[in-house]
Amino acid sequence: MGNRGLFLILGLMLFPAGWGSDKAQAYCGPDAAPYRAGLCSMGWAFYTAMGGTVLTFLCAVFSAQAEIATSSDKVHEEIEEGKSLICLL
């Protein structure tokens, strides 16, 4: 799951590279260049994507902790006996 977060970071880093295109310069003015927004600003979608990336890494940490907590032989024996499994951090 952590590698998916890396791809999200890559997308967030490459997004501003398109600001140097002709269409972006038409909207944002002649000062727009890769990684320079010109007259435009970052919208809420970019910040939401950043938050989603942080949450992706947080989920990766939690899933790794859950795997560690449930990988012991004692836990597997209790699951085979039919007991319910509840993970607490």
SULZI-V165968 format. One record per residue. N is the residue number from 1. RES is the residue in one letter. SS is DSSP state (helix for helix, strand for strand, loop for the rest). PSI is psi in radians with two decimals (none if undefined). BURIAL is # if it has 9 or more other ideal C-beta (glycine too) atoms within 8 Angstrom, else .. Layout:
BEGIN
n=N res=RES ss=SS psi=PSI burial=BURIAL
n=N res=RES ss=SS psi=PSI burial=BURIAL
END
This chain:
BEGIN
n=1 res=M ss=loop psi=-0.52 burial=.
n=2 res=G ss=helix psi=-0.58 burial=.
n=3 res=N ss=helix psi=-0.48 burial=.
n=4 res=R ss=helix psi=-0.64 burial=.
n=5 res=G ss=helix psi=-0.63 burial=#
n=6 res=L ss=helix psi=-0.66 burial=.
n=7 res=F ss=helix psi=-0.60 burial=.
n=8 res=L ss=helix psi=-0.72 burial=#
n=9 res=I ss=helix psi=-0.72 burial=#
n=10 res=L ss=helix psi=-0.76 burial=.
n=11 res=G ss=helix psi=-0.70 burial=#
n=12 res=L ss=helix psi=-0.55 burial=#
n=13 res=M ss=helix psi=-0.55 burial=.
n=14 res=L ss=helix psi=-0.39 burial=.
n=15 res=F ss=helix psi=-0.86 burial=.
n=16 res=P ss=helix psi=-0.20 burial=#
n=17 res=A ss=helix psi=-0.39 burial=#
n=18 res=G ss=helix psi=-0.06 burial=#
n=19 res=W ss=helix psi=-0.20 burial=#
n=20 res=G ss=helix psi=-0.02 burial=#
n=21 res=S ss=loop psi=2.83 burial=.
n=22 res=D ss=helix psi=-0.69 burial=.
n=23 res=K ss=helix psi=-0.73 burial=.
n=24 res=A ss=helix psi=-0.66 burial=#
n=25 res=Q ss=helix psi=-0.53 burial=#
n=26 res=A ss=helix psi=-0.66 burial=.
n=27 res=Y ss=helix psi=-0.70 burial=.
n=28 res=C ss=helix psi=0.00 burial=#
n=29 res=G ss=loop psi=2.95 burial=#
n=30 res=P ss=loop psi=-0.26 burial=.
n=31 res=D ss=loop psi=-0.17 burial=.
n=32 res=A ss=loop psi=2.30 burial=#
n=33 res=A ss=strand psi=2.94 burial=.
n=34 res=P ss=loop psi=2.22 burial=.
n=35 res=Y ss=loop psi=0.24 burial=.
n=36 res=R ss=strand psi=2.03 burial=.
n=37 res=A ss=loop psi=-0.20 burial=#
n=38 res=G ss=loop psi=-2.19 burial=#
n=39 res=L ss=loop psi=-0.13 burial=.
n=40 res=C ss=loop psi=2.93 burial=#
n=41 res=S ss=loop psi=2.89 burial=.
n=42 res=M ss=loop psi=2.34 burial=.
n=43 res=G ss=loop psi=3.08 burial=.
n=44 res=W ss=helix psi=-0.48 burial=.
n=45 res=A ss=helix psi=-0.64 burial=.
n=46 res=F ss=helix psi=-0.76 burial=#
n=47 res=Y ss=helix psi=-0.58 burial=#
n=48 res=T ss=helix psi=-0.68 burial=.
n=49 res=A ss=helix psi=-0.63 burial=#
n=50 res=M ss=helix psi=-0.75 burial=#
n=51 res=G ss=helix psi=-0.70 burial=.
n=52 res=G ss=helix psi=-0.61 burial=#
n=53 res=T ss=helix psi=-0.74 burial=#
n=54 res=V ss=helix psi=-0.75 burial=.
n=55 res=L ss=helix psi=-0.56 burial=.
n=56 res=T ss=helix psi=-0.76 burial=#
n=57 res=F ss=helix psi=-0.64 burial=#
n=58 res=L ss=helix psi=-0.73 burial=.
n=59 res=C ss=helix psi=-0.64 burial=#
n=60 res=A ss=helix psi=-0.69 burial=#
n=61 res=V ss=helix psi=-0.79 burial=.
n=62 res=F ss=helix psi=-0.70 burial=#
n=63 res=S ss=helix psi=-0.59 burial=#
n=64 res=A ss=helix psi=-0.70 burial=.
n=65 res=Q ss=helix psi=-0.67 burial=#
n=66 res=A ss=helix psi=-0.66 burial=#
n=67 res=E ss=helix psi=-0.74 burial=.
n=68 res=I ss=helix psi=-0.72 burial=.
n=69 res=A ss=helix psi=-0.48 burial=#
n=70 res=T ss=helix psi=0.10 burial=#
n=71 res=S ss=loop psi=0.04 burial=.
n=72 res=S ss=loop psi=2.77 burial=.
n=73 res=D ss=helix psi=-0.64 burial=.
n=74 res=K ss=helix psi=-0.72 burial=.
n=75 res=V ss=helix psi=-0.74 burial=#
n=76 res=H ss=helix psi=-0.68 burial=.
n=77 res=E ss=helix psi=-0.73 burial=.
n=78 res=E ss=helix psi=-0.61 burial=#
n=79 res=I ss=helix psi=-0.73 burial=#
n=80 res=E ss=helix psi=-0.50 burial=.
n=81 res=E ss=loop psi=-0.15 burial=.
n=82 res=G ss=loop psi=0.15 burial=.
n=83 res=K ss=loop psi=2.62 burial=.
n=84 res=S ss=loop psi=2.59 burial=.
n=85 res=L ss=loop psi=2.21 burial=.
n=86 res=I ss=loop psi=2.16 burial=.
n=87 res=C ss=loop psi=2.20 burial=.
n=88 res=L ss=loop psi=2.43 burial=.
n=89 res=L ss=loop psi=none burial=.
END
